[in-house]
């Protein structure tokens, strides 16, 4: 039996024992029913282990069963990456010689000796091989760093003793600096140990460089620039004027009821609110639809709330978009309390005509063929808040953060407690209290 078939068999056994249908499991894993069926039949293999971990949890797998499923996925994924039709022995890394150990044996973990009366912790052979590869990569990186230091020398943009005041500039901004110091076009690079005024030498050739002709500035090599940040492999469509059940919402506006036009339909709400300079009153629902832009999958790891400003709510009027409406669907959301000192996006279950909708949970998998819709509902009773969301993601090419806001501007939600409330009277054609 191949590695992929063995992995699919374990998935089917867990699914059958849990008594869950493909549809129920697919909703819990935030994937399609057809994709999950292909996983369980051996026709496809999950690209990320996050899907496997959520599947094991949804099926109530024990710790030992989860480990077996993880190992089966690792073997199947290794076979897929290798592209071989038959298993071949994996050669040991040349940079780190490893004693030959049979595949069925175990290797003790390096560390302090176990206490008397306890058994040593052991790891299987496949774990030892992964550790050896990691160690080899670490040694290779160290060798490259030493080689670069030998070529560039300590003066090529490296901060010297006493220059620590500017060492942390730019830290924590989300972009990585180049790490090079600035140099003037007229400055002459210094050489450690050389007398003042000595001619600089080329460290590669070891010969003195002739001084620049009179009247011409000395040439200084341009510092290496940092690579540009990798763009997020995601497309995001943000709707910041989502009404509950498609009709229930309220706005704060400074204008009096005689100057405010009738309420719009939900699709025209952004233009109506912009024209009235209106602000979301009491609560705001934001809906984000995400698509992958590459061929692989992207894993959404978490959602963080950032409140940029808190002000006293304005003493404006509240305009209700509807006198009351209802529906049989309450979608599952991430609820945010903007009044909290550190607001969090908390998953909340929904309801569909009496049927419970499971609360959304990270991690989530998104690709070009499998979009994900995130719904966030923020509320406040005490502040006029500017806020945004940071969506953390990872992919085979890297990881990063995707900012969710209102077209480059922060989202804005204001408390409306104690403000005059107006509803639109259709029979009279005007706003009334």
C-alpha positions in Angstrom: 0.0 0.0 0.0 1.4 3.4 -1.0 2.0 6.2 1.6 -0.9 8.3 0.1 -3.3 5.3 0.3 -2.3 4.6 3.9 -3.0 8.2 4.8 -6.4 8.1 3.1 -7.3 4.9 5.0 -6.5 6.5 8.3 -8.7 9.5 7.4 -11.6 7.3 6.4 -11.3 5.2 9.6 -11.5 8.4 11.8 -14.4 9.8 9.8 -16.4 6.6 9.9 -15.8 6.2 13.7 -16.9 9.8 14.3 -20.1 9.2 12.3 -19.8 12.6 10.5 -20.8 13.2 6.9 -18.5 14.8 4.3 -20.7 17.9 4.4 -20.5 18.5 8.1 -16.7 17.9 8.2 -16.1 20.1 5.2 -17.9 23.0 6.9 -15.8 22.5 10.0 -12.6 22.4 8.0 -13.7 25.4 5.9 -13.2 23.5 2.6 -15.4 22.0 0.0 -17.1 18.6 0.2 -15.6 17.4 -3.0 -12.1 18.3 -1.8 -12.5 16.4 1.5 -13.8 13.4 -0.4 -10.7 13.4 -2.6 -8.6 13.4 0.5 -10.4 10.4 2.0 -10.3 8.5 -1.3 -6.6 9.0 -1.9 -7.1 11.1 -5.0 -5.5 14.2 -3.4 -3.3 15.1 -0.5 -3.6 18.2 1.7 -0.9 20.7 0.9 -0.7 21.9 4.5 -0.7 20.0 7.8 -3.2 22.5 9.3 -6.0 20.8 7.4 -4.9 17.4 8.8 -4.8 18.7 12.3 -8.2 20.2 12.1 -9.6 17.0 10.7 -8.2 14.9 13.5 -9.7 17.3 16.1 -13.1 17.3 14.4 -13.2 13.5 14.4 -12.2 13.3 18.1 -8.9 11.5 17.4 -6.7 10.6 20.4 -3.2 11.8 20.8 -1.7 8.6 19.5 -4.1 8.5 16.5 -3.2 12.2 15.7 0.5 11.3 15.8 -0.1 8.3 13.4 -2.1 10.5 11.1 0.6 13.2 11.2 3.4 10.6 10.4 1.3 9.2 7.5 0.9 12.6 6.0 4.6 13.4 6.3 5.5 10.2 4.5 2.9 10.8 1.8 3.9 14.4 1.4 7.6 13.4 1.1 6.7 10.9 -1.6 4.7 13.6 -3.5 7.6 16.1 -3.3 10.1 13.5 -4.5 7.9 12.5 -7.4 9.2 8.9 -7.3 7.2 5.8 -8.0 9.0 3.6 -5.5 10.5 4.4 -2.2 14.2 5.2 -2.3 16.6 5.5 0.7 17.2 9.1 1.7 20.9 9.9 1.8 22.3 11.4 4.9 23.4 15.1 4.6 27.1 15.3 3.7 27.7 18.3 6.0 26.7 16.4 9.1 27.8 12.7 9.2 25.2 10.6 11.0 25.8 7.0 12.2 23.8 4.4 10.3 20.7 3.5 12.2 18.0 1.0 11.1 14.6 2.4 10.2 12.9 0.4 13.0 15.3 1.7 15.8 14.9 4.8 17.8 17.5 7.4 18.8 17.5 9.1 22.2 17.2 12.9 22.2 20.3 14.8 23.1 20.0 16.6 26.4 20.4 16.2 30.1 20.6 12.6 31.5 17.2 11.4 32.8 16.6 11.2 36.5 17.0 7.8 38.2 14.0 5.5 37.7 12.7 7.3 34.6 12.9 6.1 30.9 14.8 8.2 28.4 12.8 10.1 25.7 13.3 8.6 22.3 12.3 9.7 18.8 11.7 7.6 15.7 14.1 7.4 12.8 12.2 9.9 10.6 12.4 12.5 13.4 16.3 12.0 13.6 16.6 12.5 9.9 14.7 15.8 10.0 16.8 17.0 12.9 20.0 16.2 10.9 18.7 18.2 8.0 18.0 21.2 10.2 21.5 21.0 11.8 23.1 20.8 8.4 21.1 24.0 7.3 22.3 25.8 10.4 26.0 24.9 9.8 25.7 26.0 6.2 24.1 29.4 7.2 26.9 29.9 9.7 29.6 29.2 7.1 28.0 31.8 4.7 27.9 34.4 7.5 31.6 33.9 8.3 32.5 34.1 4.6 30.6 37.3 4.2 32.3 38.8 7.3 35.7 37.9 5.9 35.0 39.6 2.6 33.2 42.7 3.7 35.1 43.5 6.9 33.7 45.2 10.0 33.6 48.6 8.4 31.1 48.0 5.6 28.0 49.5 7.2 28.5 47.5 10.5 27.8 49.7 13.6 31.0 50.2 15.7 31.3 50.5 19.5 29.5 53.6 20.7 27.1 53.7 17.8 24.3 51.9 19.5 22.1 55.0 19.7 20.8 54.5 16.2 21.0 50.7 16.0 17.3 50.2 16.7 16.0 52.7 14.2 13.0 51.4 12.3 12.5 48.4 14.6 8.9 47.2 15.0 7.6 49.0 11.8 6.9 45.8 9.9 9.6 46.4 7.3 13.2 45.2 7.5 16.0 47.8 7.1 19.1 47.2 5.0 21.5 47.1 7.9 24.0 49.4 6.1 25.3 52.7 7.4 25.0 55.9 5.3 28.0 57.4 3.7 28.7 60.9 2.1 29.9 61.1 -1.5 33.0 63.1 -0.3 33.8 60.8 2.6 36.9 58.5 2.4 36.4 55.0 3.8 38.6 54.3 6.7 40.8 51.2 7.2 41.2 49.6 10.7 44.8 50.1 11.9 45.8 52.5 9.1 47.3 55.9 9.9 45.2 59.0 9.3 45.2 60.0 5.7 46.4 56.6 4.5 45.1 55.4 1.1 42.3 52.8 1.4 42.9 49.4 0.0 40.7 46.9 -1.9 40.1 44.0 0.5 39.6 41.7 -2.5 42.8 42.6 -4.4 44.9 43.6 -1.4 46.5 46.5 -3.3 46.3 50.2 -2.6 43.7 52.2 -4.7 44.9 55.4 -6.3 43.4 58.6 -4.9 40.7 60.3 -6.9 41.9 63.0 -9.3 41.9 66.6 -8.0 38.5 68.2 -8.1 36.6 64.8 -8.3 34.8 63.4 -5.3 35.9 60.0 -4.0 33.6 57.1 -5.1 32.0 55.1 -2.3 30.3 51.8 -3.1 26.5 52.0 -2.8 25.2 50.1 0.2 23.2 46.9 -0.5 19.4 47.5 -0.4 17.0 45.3 1.5 14.8 43.1 -0.6 11.2 44.5 -1.0 8.6 43.0 1.2 6.8 40.0 -0.4 3.3 40.9 -1.5 0.5 38.9 0.2 -0.7 36.1 -2.1 -4.3 37.1 -1.3 -7.0 39.2 -2.9 -9.3 40.8 -0.4 -12.7 42.3 -1.1 -13.9 44.4 1.9 -17.5 45.4 2.5 -17.7 47.9 5.4 -21.4 48.8 5.2 -23.0 45.4 5.9 -26.5 45.6 7.5 -27.9 42.9 9.8 -30.4 40.8 7.9 -29.8 43.2 5.0 -31.9 46.0 6.4 -31.1 46.7 10.1 -28.5 49.4 10.7 -28.0 52.9 12.1 -25.8 55.9 11.3 -24.8 59.0 13.2 -25.1 62.3 11.3 -24.7 65.9 12.3 -27.4 67.2 10.0 -31.0 67.7 11.2 -33.8 65.4 10.0 -35.1 68.0 7.5 -31.7 67.9 5.7 -31.2 64.2 5.5 -32.5 62.3 2.5 -34.5 59.0 2.9 -32.6 55.9 3.8 -31.0 54.0 0.9 -30.9 50.3 0.2 -27.9 48.4 1.5 -26.1 48.5 -1.8 -26.2 52.3 -1.9 -25.3 52.8 1.8 -21.6 53.7 1.2 -22.5 56.6 -1.1 -25.4 57.8 1.2 -23.1 57.7 4.3 -20.3 59.6 2.5 -22.7 62.3 1.3 -24.1 62.8 4.8 -20.7 62.4 6.5 -22.3 59.7 8.6 -20.6 57.3 11.0 -21.7 53.8 12.0 -23.7 54.1 15.1 -23.2 51.6 18.0 -22.0 48.7 15.7 -20.5 47.9 12.4 -20.3 44.7 10.4 -17.3 44.2 8.1 -17.3 41.3 5.6 -14.0 40.2 3.9 -13.9 37.8 1.0 -10.4 36.3 0.4 -9.1 34.5 -2.7 -5.6 33.1 -3.2 -3.6 34.6 -6.1 -1.1 31.8 -6.7 -1.3 28.1 -7.5 -0.8 27.0 -3.9 -2.8 27.3 -0.8 -2.5 30.0 1.9 -3.2 29.4 5.6 -4.9 32.1 7.5 -3.5 31.9 11.1 -5.3 34.6 13.1 -7.0 38.0 13.2 -5.8 40.9 15.3 -7.7 44.1 16.1 -5.9 47.5 16.2 -7.6 50.6 17.6 -5.9 53.6 16.2 -7.8 56.3 18.1 -10.5 56.7 20.7 -12.5 60.0 20.9 -15.6 61.2 22.7 -18.7 60.2 20.7 -20.1 63.2 18.8 -23.5 64.7 19.9 -25.2 63.9 16.6 -28.5 62.4 15.6 -29.1 58.6 15.1 -30.9 57.6 11.8 -32.3 54.1 11.7 -32.3 52.5 8.3 -35.3 50.4 9.1 -38.1 50.4 11.7 -37.6 46.7 12.2 -36.8 43.6 10.2 -35.8 40.1 10.9 -34.6 36.9 9.2 -34.1 33.3 10.0 -30.3 33.5 9.5 -27.8 34.8 12.0 -24.3 34.2 10.5 -21.4 33.1 12.6 -19.0 36.0 13.2 -15.9 37.2 14.9 -17.2 39.6 17.6 -15.1 42.6 18.6 -15.7 44.9 21.7 -14.0 48.1 20.8 -14.4 49.4 24.4 -12.0 46.7 25.8 -8.4 47.8 26.6 -7.1 45.2 24.1 -9.9 44.2 21.8 -9.9 40.6 20.5 -11.8 39.0 17.6 -13.8 36.3 19.4 -15.5 33.6 17.3 -19.3 33.4 17.9 -21.6 30.6 16.5 -24.6 31.5 14.4 -28.1 30.1 13.7 -29.9 29.2 10.6 -33.7 28.6 11.2 -32.9 26.7 14.4 -29.8 24.9 13.1 -26.6 25.9 14.9 -23.8 27.3 12.7 -20.4 26.5 14.1 -18.2 29.4 15.1 -15.4 30.3 12.7 -11.9 29.0 13.8 -8.3 29.5 12.7 -6.4 28.2 11.0 -8.3 28.4 7.7 -7.1 27.3 4.2 -7.7 29.6 1.2 -6.8 29.2 -2.4 -7.9 30.5 -5.8 -10.5 27.7 -6.0 -11.5 27.8 -2.3 -12.4 31.4 -1.1 -13.0 32.2 2.5 -15.5 34.8 3.8 -14.8 36.4 7.2 -17.5 38.4 9.0 -16.5 40.7 11.8 -19.0 42.6 14.0 -17.6 45.4 16.2 -19.6 47.2 18.9 -19.0 50.1 21.2 -21.0 52.0 23.8 -18.4 54.5 25.0 -16.1 55.7 22.2 -15.8 57.1 18.7 -13.2 54.6 17.5 -10.8 54.3 14.5 -9.9 50.7 14.0 -8.6 48.1 11.6 -7.8 44.4 11.4 -4.5 42.6 10.7 -4.9 39.2 9.1 -1.9 36.9 9.6 -1.1 34.4 6.8 1.5 31.9 5.8 2.2 30.1 2.5 5.0 27.9 1.1 6.7 31.1 -0.2 6.7 32.9 3.2 4.4 34.6 5.7 3.1 38.1 6.5 0.2 40.3 7.5 -2.7 41.6 5.4 -4.3 44.9 6.6 -8.1 45.1 6.5 -9.5 48.6 6.5 -11.8 50.9 4.6 -10.0 51.5 1.3 -6.8 52.7 3.0 -8.6 54.6 5.7 -9.3 53.2 9.2 -12.8 51.8 9.9 -14.8 54.1 12.2 -17.6 53.2 14.6 -19.1 55.5 17.3 -21.2 55.0 20.3 -24.7 56.5 20.1 -26.0 56.1 23.7 -28.4 58.9 24.7 -28.5 60.5 21.2 -31.8 61.4 19.5 -33.1 58.5 17.3 -35.0 59.1 14.1 -36.8 56.6 11.9 -38.2 57.3 8.4 -42.0 57.5 8.2 -42.9 56.4 4.7 -46.5 57.6 4.8 -45.3 61.1 5.8 -42.2 61.1 3.7 -40.0 62.4 6.4 -37.8 61.5 9.4 -39.6 61.3 12.7 -38.8 60.4 16.3 
